[in-house]
């Protein structure tokens, strides 16, 4: 199927055009379109919209859809990025999403598998993404962050591999540390993501 990708500002200048036509598999999602233009968006955080509605990477596309890639806008608004992935997470990629000329501090967090050969993670992906975005957006607003990015793994996560990576940027380190801590604590308490260790689901709290 073919979808139209609209480009603005820095992305338009990089591509030398205002839009692209992408041929994608019938079951493609926004993440597949992003992968197809990865070189174009490299190092630049973007927000996605499908048919003029903001969308995350899990949204399915259909023939004729318009996907807009929106780089940071004028006026200093913060960027929030969330994703749930089945593949290995990259801290470098997440850090790149929170780079900002206003930031004097970047704080990162990785939650990794310990003590056991692997952990298995399962998520109610659509709700998890919405929850993660809500949590990160609230932290941005409360602590004055420049940007926040969160990615969580699903499937098997081997010993010492990350199951979650978080990066936040802020003008000062105090706000960055506080914002990053709030995000991981709230995700563990509220997002519908489950962990199984050695055949047993790990008990936790009911999401609020």
Secondary structure, DSSP 8 states (H G I E B T S, - for coil): -EEEEEE-HHHHHHHTSSEEEEE--TT-BHHHHHHHTHHHHTT--EEEEETTEEE-TT-B--TT-EEEEEE--TT---EEEEEEESS---HHHHHHHT--TT-SEEEEEEEEB-SSSEEEEEE-HHHHHHHHHHHHHHHHHHHTEEEEEEEEE-EEEEBT-EEEEEEEEESSHHHHHHHHHHHHHHHHHHS-EEEEETTEE-------
